Amino acid sequence: MAATGDPTSAPPQPTIVDGEFVPTHDVPFSEALDAMIAEVRAGNAPNLGRFCGYCYTPLDQGLDSCPTCTTTVDAVPARDKISRALAHVYTAKRKREGRYVHSAAWAGILFGAAVSVGLIIVLPDWTKVFAVIFLIVGSYYIASYLGNVAIQDYAYRRGLQQFSVAWQEFLELRARGAAEDD
């Protein structure tokens, strides 16, 4: 559901220019905020600082305009902590990406195991040791390739789409005053 309240309108799509995501006011995903939320959730950083009033991107002390969504501090006052509801939006994006990457890696392991079983069946006597070596080494490299190279871009884009939908829901919660922590 979009922030306009119209359930038939689709959420805005992430902007991709030359293969790279470009944050916009409609989809203001911030790499800096994503990293900070991960640190806060891990207990390595406090949930305090100076954040954009619209998208919560961390703002340096001298900045009066957000580098992610271009909202000025005059238009929407800066905040001093990250909303818990917004942290859930970022966490959901990471989980979506992780599901794709982990699924691809497990598919690589299963494919490597299937090839190894096939090699065990067709290879004669002592050469079956190559099937075991392939099971260990080949499965690792296939899983690494599928999980870290082949699916990475697709997983990132699907995560951004997840973020776009969840961001619109967060805006609706915030408009009702339900997204702010006490």
N, C-alpha and C positions, 0 to 999 in steps of 0.2 A: 504494500500500500504506500502510495506516495505521500509526501508531506502536505499536499494540497487537500487531503482528505478524500480524494476521489479514488475509490478502490479499483477502477478500471484503468487508471493511468499507470504506465510502467515506470519503475524507478530510473533515474538517469544512468546512462552507461558510462563507465570509466573512459577517460580520454587517453588514447594511445597515439603517440606521435613518434614516428621512426622506431617503432618497437618498444618505446619506453612510456611508462605511465606518467601523465602530467596531472597533478592535482588541480581540481577546479573547485569553485564554490559549491557546486552540486555534489561532488564526490571528493571531499577534502581529506583523503587518506594521507597521513603524515608518517614517513619512515621514522622520524625522530620521536614522535609520540609512541609509535609502535614499539620501538626499542625501550623507551622509558617505561611503558606499561609492563613490558616483560621483566624489567629490572624491579619494578615495584612489586609485582606478583611474586617474584623470586625472593623478595625480602632484602634486596641489595640496595634499594633506594627508597627515600620517603616519598609519599604522595603530596609533595609540596613544591611550589615554585611559582612561576609566572606563566600563565597559559592564555592563548587566544580565547576571547570570549565566545567565539562562534564554534571553532573546530578543535580547540584545546591544544593546538600545536605549542610546544614550549617556546616562549619568547625570551630572547636575551634582554637584559635590562634596558638597553638603548633603543630597542625596536618599538615603533608605534604602529606598525603594520605587520600583519601575519604573512610570513613567506609562503604559506600553503594556500590559504583561501583569500588573501589580500584584504581581509577585514581590518579596519583600523581600530585602535583602542578607543578612539573617540566615539565610533559607531556602536561598538559593543565592548563594555569594560572588560579588562583582563580578569581572569579567575586565578585563584590561588591553589586549587587542587583539581585533580582529574575526577570527573563524575564516575561513580561505580558502574552506572548503566553504559557509559561510553567504553569503559574498560572491557565490559562484556562484548561489545561490538568488535573491538580489536581482537579479543581472545577468540571469538567465533571465526574471524577471518583466518587466524593462525591455525585453528583446528581444521577448518575446511582444507587449507593448503596441505596440512599434515596428512589428512586422510588420503588425498591423491598421491602424495609422494610415498607414503608408506605402502599403499596398495600396489603401486608400480614396483616398488622394491620387492615386496613379497611375490608378485607375479614373476619377477626375475629369478628369485630363488626357486620357485616352483618349476619354472621353465628349465633352469639349470639342472634341477633334480630329475626332471623327465628326460632330458638329453642324456644324463648320466645313466639312468636305468636303461635307456635304449642302447647306449654303448656297452653296458654290461651284457646285454642280451646278444649283441652282434660280435663283440670282440672275443677272440679265442684266448683261452687259458690266462697266462701271466700278463697279457696286455690289458686285462681288465683294470689293472692298477691305474691306467690312464683315465678310465671312467671315474675312479675315486678322486684322482687329482682334479679332473674337470669339475666334479661335484663341489669340491672345496674352493678351488681358485675361480673356475668359470662362473659358478653361481654368484660368487662375490662380485665379480666384475660386471656381470649382467645386471644384478640388482643395483649396483652403484650407478651404472649407466642409465637404467630406466628411472630410478628414483631421483638422481641428481642432475641428469642432463636432459633426457628425453621428455619428461613430464613437467619439469620445473616451470617453464613459461606458462604452460596450460594451467597448472595449479595456481600460479600467481594471479592469472587473469580471472579464474573462477573465484579465488579469494576476494579479488576486487569487486566482482559482481555481488558476492555475498555481503561485502562491506557496504556497497551502494544501497542494497535493500535494507540492511540493518541500520544504516545511517538515517534513512528516511523514517524508519520506525522510531529511532532515537529522537529525531526532530519533533515528531508528534508527541512523544513522551515529554520532551522538554517544553513544548508549547502548553501542555496541560500542567506543567510544574511537577511532574512525577519523576523526572530524570535527575533532579538535583539531590545530592546527599546533604544531610543536616550537619 
